[in-house]
Structures are given as C-alpha cells and as structure tokens.
Amino acid sequence: MAGNRTFTMIKPEAVAAGHAGKILDMIMANGFRVISLKYTRLSPQEAGAFYAVHKERPFYGELVDYMASGPIYAAILEKANAVEDFRKLIGATDPANAEDGTIRKRFAESKAKNAVHGSDSDENAAIEGAYFFTGREQH
C-alpha cells in the first residue's frame, strides 16, 4: 500500500541559483502539501550519514562534499501515493533524460547536480524525514 508522505531536499546548486521558490511552487501546484520545511546546511559528517547507503560507491565522496557545499531546503511532503508521484514530478536523475515539465528537466545542471532529492520508497521517506525533523516538527 502506497504511503502519503515523502521526503525531498532542494540541493545546494538549486538554492544558490535562486530556484527554491520555483521548485516549491511546482511541488505545491502538483498537489503536494508541505508538512515540514527547513532551511539548513549539512556538515560533511551529516551529509555522509544521510548518504551512508552509498558509502561503497565511487561517487560517495563527491556527493558528500557537494551536499555540504551550501544551504539546502529539506521538506516532508504529503499527497496520496506521495513517493511514486514525486519521483515522476522530479524526473530522471540525469536531466538530459528527464521528461519535459519535470523539476530536473527545468532546474538541474547535470546528473550530479540534479536540483532535488526524492525518497525512493515509503520506508526511506520515513527514515529521511526523521533525519531532519522531530515528530513535533512534522505537521
């Protein structure tokens, strides 16, 4: 059964480029409700812990450095079938392969700097949301 919450981060390059408001507008225009929202910056240790699942992959070090390079927006979103619908909205990891009208097609710089993170499962959405937000912060 699909859940009704997912987690996202607007990544450092999208924030630096001034796209966060436009990305949030797209998210809400597509029926998502923002449950929790935080503007923050990850330390290298926090970014490493968040992406620990990728620790053995060759891109891990670059990913950690990149995610700690500037402020991000973290958010929990709500909508029926949230994870799957949000994955469709953000588009393919590589913006060159993303469909028109997706967040990554519109705002991503590259496969590595792809504007947003989106949870890939209901279980990971809950884990990732809890990494950034206490229960009291999840409205």
VENRA-V226114 format. One record per residue. RES is the residue in one small letter. OMEGA is omega in whole degrees, 0 to 359 (none if undefined). Layout:
BEGIN
res=RES omega=OMEGA
res=RES omega=OMEGA
END
This chain:
BEGIN
res=m omega=181
res=a omega=179
res=g omega=182
res=n omega=178
res=r omega=173
res=t omega=180
res=f omega=174
res=t omega=168
res=m omega=168
res=i omega=193
res=k omega=188
res=p omega=184
res=e omega=178
res=a omega=176
res=v omega=181
res=a omega=181
res=a omega=179
res=g omega=183
res=h omega=187
res=a omega=180
res=g omega=179
res=k omega=179
res=i omega=177
res=l omega=176
res=d omega=179
res=m omega=181
res=i omega=182
res=m omega=178
res=a omega=179
res=n omega=170
res=g omega=178
res=f omega=175
res=r omega=179
res=v omega=181
res=i omega=181
res=s omega=181
res=l omega=182
res=k omega=173
res=y omega=186
res=t omega=176
res=r omega=180
res=l omega=169
res=s omega=175
res=p omega=179
res=q omega=179
res=e omega=178
res=a omega=178
res=g omega=178
res=a omega=181
res=f omega=183
res=y omega=182
res=a omega=179
res=v omega=181
res=h omega=189
res=k omega=182
res=e omega=182
res=r omega=186
res=p omega=183
res=f omega=186
res=y omega=182
res=g omega=178
res=e omega=179
res=l omega=180
res=v omega=180
res=d omega=180
res=y omega=183
res=m omega=177
res=a omega=187
res=s omega=181
res=g omega=181
res=p omega=176
res=i omega=167
res=y omega=174
res=a omega=182
res=a omega=168
res=i omega=183
res=l omega=180
res=e omega=176
res=k omega=174
res=a omega=179
res=n omega=191
res=a omega=185
res=v omega=182
res=e omega=180
res=d omega=180
res=f omega=177
res=r omega=176
res=k omega=181
res=l omega=182
res=i omega=178
res=g omega=183
res=a omega=179
res=t omega=178
res=d omega=183
res=p omega=177
res=a omega=179
res=n omega=182
res=a omega=179
res=e omega=174
res=d omega=179
res=g omega=178
res=t omega=180
res=i omega=182
res=r omega=177
res=k omega=184
res=r omega=191
res=f omega=183
res=a omega=177
res=e omega=185
res=s omega=177
res=k omega=180
res=a omega=180
res=k omega=191
res=n omega=168
res=a omega=185
res=v omega=170
res=h omega=173
res=g omega=179
res=s omega=182
res=d omega=178
res=s omega=176
res=d omega=180
res=e omega=180
res=n omega=177
res=a omega=179
res=a omega=180
res=i omega=183
res=e omega=177
res=g omega=180
res=a omega=178
res=y omega=184
res=f omega=189
res=f omega=172
res=t omega=177
res=g omega=179
res=r omega=181
res=e omega=181
res=q omega=187
res=h omega=none
END
